[in-house]
Structures are given as C-alpha cells and as structure tokens.
Amino acid sequence: DQQFGISIGFAEEALQQIYNSPHLLFSGVHVHIGSQIKDPDRYKKAMSECADFLNAHPASVEREIVFDAGGGFFSPYAGDEVDHELKVYADAIHEGIKEHWSGSYKVMIEPGRALVNNPGVILYTAGAIKDDRGEKPYILVDGGMSDNPRPALYGSEHKLFNISGGKSGEEVVHAVSGRHCESGDLLVKDAMLPSDTVSGDILMSTSTGAYTFAMASNYNRVPKSGVVAVTNSGVVELVNRQSFQDTFINDL
C-alpha cells in the first residue's frame, strides 16, 4: 500500500510494454525508498532488489543500465543527530548493485534536502514576550506557520539562537510561537534562549533551506518574506519581500 511508484508485478508489465513499443527505450530502474533515511543499508537492499529484477529479465542487460536511487538522504535538524556524508550512501548503493549485477551500469541520485537544508536559516524578530509567573516565557515572533509549516504539520524541530549579541543571561526554556491565530502555530516548544531575550531581538531558526519557503503561504494574509543569499562577495537578493498589497493582487 504505497502512494508512490509501482509494484514489482506492474513493473514487469510496464517493462514488457516498453519492449513492445517502437517509441520507448528501456534505460534503467528508478526508486524512492523514503525520506530522512539514516541507514545506508536500506539503499544497498533497494539496489540489490533492483538488480535481481533486471537479472530476471535478460533483455534488459543488452545496454548500460541506469540505477537511480532517488533521494531521501538524512539531513539533521536538531544539530545533534548522526549525519552521513553522501559518500557513505554512494558506497552502499554501489555495493548493492555490484553484489547482484555484472553488467555495465551508472548510478544516479537525487539529493535535495541533503544539499540545501542546513545552509538555509530563517530570521525572526521577537515581538511580545508573555512571562507568566511560574510558567516558561512565550516569545511571539513576526513569522510562523505561514513561512515554516513543518512544526505544525509534522512536529519537526528546529534549533533557535538569539543572534542579537550582548546577551549575558543564562539559557532558559522558552516557547516560541508564531503570529497566526492558531494554537498549533508553535515553532519551538522548548527553545533554550538567554533569559535576557527581549522584544526586538533577532532569533535565527536553523536548517530551513528545504520544505519551508517551498511550503510557504499567505495564511491570515501574512506577506511572504524575502530570500537572500549570503556569499563571500556579499548579499544577493533572490526573492522580493511581499507587501500586504501583494497578497490581494489576484483578488477580483
């Protein structure tokens, strides 16, 4: 029961359709086995099964075969998880193929999050701070689930840092929530931030280069933020910041 791809049984039927068509050329096999995969052996097993499938269909060995292992390579969010270099995954992929396949082949992979996630950050400005006695302080920021819906959708965790400088207070637990009228708009439930964090401070959310801006919305008519790239030679603006009027531009 899987949304993506096709079953082995249907793959055999599809392969036969390719062989019977004068307009199609079989070039290889392509899989996506999941997301945020920490165990490289899962790729080894997948490639072994692909090779076994091809071995069962001799006509497929007449040319160089492409083994496309897809993506799904693990990328850390909280900062303390084990992070493999892509070479570790590549070695597992080649092992799985070579142990079951003797023909000529080439490998393709489709890393996305693994390449762009950690270089990306979101900068928030701290607004009101609700500090009820006996409870952890709540910091309300100028963004939230409209620019990063992942915490609300998946319960994902991102680390937050106060980068305003000049902070001497000990780190204590804060809850950091977004600006939207949703109880689920909680960016970080237990963020360790300086006790002297105040309104106007800049908070940096890490590991937001993937599945954040791509999932951004204008929920509650909140304009989307701009995107800039910081390089050795300076700052390059990639996406303009929306104005409030921009959120109405397609309304009739």
Secondary structure, 3 states (H helix, E strand, C coil): CCCCCCCHHHHHHHHHHHHHCCCCCCCEEECCCCCCECCCHHHHHHHHHHHHHHHCCHHHHHCCEEEECCCCECCCCCCCCCCCCHHHHHHHHHHHHHCCCCCCEEEECCCCHHHHCCCCCEEEEEEEEECCCCCCCEEEECCCCCCCCHHHHHCCCCCEEECCCCCCCCEEEEEEECCCCCCCCEEEEEEEEECCCCCCCEEEECCCCCCCHHHCCCHHHCCCCCEEEEECCEEEEEECCCCCHHHHCCCC
